[in-house]
């Protein structure tokens, strides 16, 4: 039983180290936002659930046009909710930068000004924020 407990602790420790290594902790705040709002669907390592929730790791959309990703988080689309009522605009910037630069993604950063401009543009639209506007 004692060896079993040691093995369990070793496995938990290894799992924690692997998670930290996979997520290249771009920022502690980004990691926390990811844990609180994204991890349930997209998993610890950004691997998603096949045919249910897409992987964020090595994802062409995440690594592609930053404006598309900005608008996705602001407006939502298909099964992806908008997070505009849950997170402040600066937190949305943080989480986008986190996922674009974690798990081997090297898509670069967005600026707060880019996020603010997109937010203002959507806020001015007649239909405002919401699924797929």
Residue pairs with C-beta under 8 A, 6 or more apart in sequence:
18 45
19 44
19 45
22 44
22 45
22 46
22 57
22 102
22 103
23 31
23 34
23 44
23 45
23 46
23 102
23 103
24 101
24 102
24 103
24 104
25 31
25 102
26 97
26 98
26 101
26 102
27 94
27 97
27 98
29 91
29 94
30 94
30 95
30 97
30 98
30 99
30 102
31 98
33 87
33 91
33 94
33 95
33 98
34 95
34 98
34 99
34 102
37 83
37 86
37 87
37 95
38 56
38 95
38 99
41 48
41 49
41 52
41 53
42 48
42 53
42 54
42 55
42 56
43 49
43 55
45 57
45 103
46 55
46 56
46 57
46 59
46 99
46 102
46 103
46 105
47 55
47 57
47 103
48 54
48 55
48 56
48 57
53 79
54 61
56 62
56 99
56 102
56 103
56 105
57 102
57 103
57 104
57 105
58 103
58 104
58 105
59 105
61 68
61 69
61 72
62 69
62 99
62 100
62 105
62 107
63 100
63 105
63 106
63 107
64 107
66 96
66 100
66 107
66 108
66 110
66 114
67 114
67 118
69 96
69 100
69 110
70 92
70 96
70 110
70 114
70 115
70 118
71 118
71 122
72 80
73 82
73 83
73 84
73 92
73 95
73 96
74 82
74 83
74 84
74 92
74 118
74 119
74 122
74 129
75 82
75 84
75 122
75 129
75 130
75 131
75 132
75 133
76 82
76 83
76 130
76 131
76 132
77 131
77 132
78 132
81 131
82 129
82 130
82 131
83 92
83 95
84 92
84 119
84 129
85 129
87 95
89 112
89 115
89 116
89 119
90 112
90 115
92 115
93 110
93 111
93 112
93 115
96 110
96 115
97 109
97 110
99 105
100 107
100 108
100 109
100 110
101 107
101 108
101 109
122 128
122 129
122 133
123 129
125 133
127 133
